[in-house]
Amino acid sequence: MRKKKTIKIQEFQSQINQLKHGWQRTQADFENYRKKTDTERGEILKLMKADFIAKITPVLDNFRRAFKHTPNNSEWVEGIRQIQKQLEEILASEGLEKIPANPGDKFDCNLHEAISCEPNKNIPSDHIIAQVESGWQFEDKVIKPSKVRVSKGK
């Protein structure tokens, strides 16, 4: 009788161990699933933010264009410049960065979009002559390349 009880206890202990290990695996799987969904959720939010910011960047170009044709009222102009600065600061705090595209900089097809290739005596071939529209990157991802004029070889 004692032998039967010992065998039964061992069987129950084995079942308990199996159930315990199964429960632990389920807990680990659930924790991994939770981490994965949190990561995916963060990536989706980042993509949505980048899409929204990309839609705002033309406003910054329009400010720049508007300042080329400013009226004589310097207070009005300064007020609009402050609005532009505020918008740029907000977007920068969210991760937006302007892509540099200065005259004489080397053309980089990953950052710049050439809208023309022109001969230029002062600027070497494959270098930027002028920026036509600003380019922007969000958290190291280009969301809008700088539109530039590029010098070409003679």
N, C-alpha and C positions, 0 to 999 in steps of 0.2 A: 504494500500500500504506500509506503514511504517512497519507493522508487517511482511510482506513478505520479505522486505529488511533485517530486523533484523534476521529472520530465515535463509535467504541465507547467511548472514555474519557469523552466528554461524556455519552453515554447512561448509563453506569455512575454518573457523578457526579450526574446528574439523579435516578437511582433512589436513590442514597445520600441525597441531600437530601430526597427524598420520604419515605423510611423514617425519617430523622432527625426530620423535622417531625411525622410520625405518632406516633413514639415520644414526642416532647415533649408532644403533645396528650394522649396517653394518660396520661402522668405527671401532667399538670396536672389531668385529669379525676379521676384516682385521688386526688390530694391534696384536691380539692374534695369528693369523696365521703367521704373520711376525716374532714374537718372537719365535714361535715354530720352524719355518724353520731355523732361525738363530741358535737355540740350536742344532737342528739336524745336521746342517752343521758343527758346532763345534765338535760334537761327531764323525762324519764321518772323519773329518780331524785328530782328535786324534787317531782313529783306524788306519788310513793310516800311521800316524807317528809311532805308536807302531809297526806295521807290518814291516815298513822299518828298524827301529832300531833293531828289533829282527833278521833281516837278517844280520846285521853288527856285532852282538855280537860274533859270532864264530871267527872273526878276532882278537878280544881281547884275546880269549883263545889261538889262534895260536901264538900271540906275547909271551904269557907266556911260551908256549911250546918251542918256539925258543930260549928264553933266557936260557933254561936249557942246550942248546948246542951251546953256543956262542964261536966264534973264539977268538984268543988272542988279536986281534986289539981292544983296549979299546975305541978308538975314534969312530970306526964304531958302536960298541955296544951302546955307549952313544947316538949316533945319532938316532939309532933305538928306544932306550928307550924314547927319546924326541918325536918321532913320535907317539909312543904308548900313551904317556901322553897327547899329544895334542888331539888325537882321543877320549880318555876317557873324557877329559874336555869338548869337544864339545858335546858328548853324554850326559854327566851329565847336561850341561846347557839346554838340551832339555827335561830333566826329567828322564833320565835313572839312576838307582841306582843298585849297586852291592848288591846281597843278601849275608849277612855274613854266612860263613860256616867254622868256625875254628875248629880245633881239640878240642874236649871236649864240644863243643856246643851241646845242646839238639837237636835231630832230629825233624824237623817239616815237616810233609807231605805236608803242604801248600806251603812251600818254597823250600823243598829239594826232590830230587829223589834218593832213595837208589839203588845203582847199585850192592852192595854186603852187606851181613851181616856176620861179622867175630867175633870170640871170641877175646877179648883183655883184658889183665890183668890190664892195666893202665887206661883204659877209661870205665866208667860205661855203662851198657846196654842202648840201645836207644840213644846213643850219637855219634857224628861224630868222626870218626877216621881220615879221610882225605878228602879233596875236590879233585875231579877228574876234574871237569869242573865248571867254574863259572856260577852262576845263576844271572838273571837280572829281575828287576821289573821296569815298566814304569808307573809313576804316581800312585803308590800303587797297580798296577796290575802286577802279575807275568807273564812275557812273556817267561821266560825260567828258570825252577827250577835248583838249584845247584845240580850237580851230585856228590854224596858223598858215601863213604864207612862208614858203620854204625856198631857199636859194638853190639853184641847180648849177651843175658844172657847165663850163663854157664850151 
